[in-house]
Amino acid sequence: MNKTYMSTILLFLVFIGFLWWGLSMLFSPQKDGETVIYSLLILGCAGYALVSILMLPRKKQR
């Protein structure tokens, strides 16, 4: 598999993983202030990964 495709797939998996982890922590029944802040930081990392995916160069289509 091409390195470009592999890195894109891994970045997408990082985005999905952080999004799932952050949302599951944010909506957990037992949460305190520290858990909310930590989940928001994780969601920020997911957002950064999403922006990185959107900023990847695209192939030109003819």
Residue, then its C-alpha position, 0 to 999 in steps of 0.5 A: m500500500n502507498k505511504t500516502y494512503m496509509s498515512t491518510i487512513l491512520l489520520f482518519l482513524v486517529f480522528i474517529g478514535f479521539l472523537w469517540w473517546g472524547l464524546s464517550m467521556l463527555f456524556s458519561p454518567q459519572k463526570d466531574g470538572e476534570t473529566v469535562i475539561y479532559s474530554l474537551l481537550i481530546l475533542g480538540c485533538a479530534g478537531y485538529a486531526l479533522v482539519s489536518i485531513l481537510m488540508l491534505p492535498r488532493k489529486k487533480q481530476r480531469 
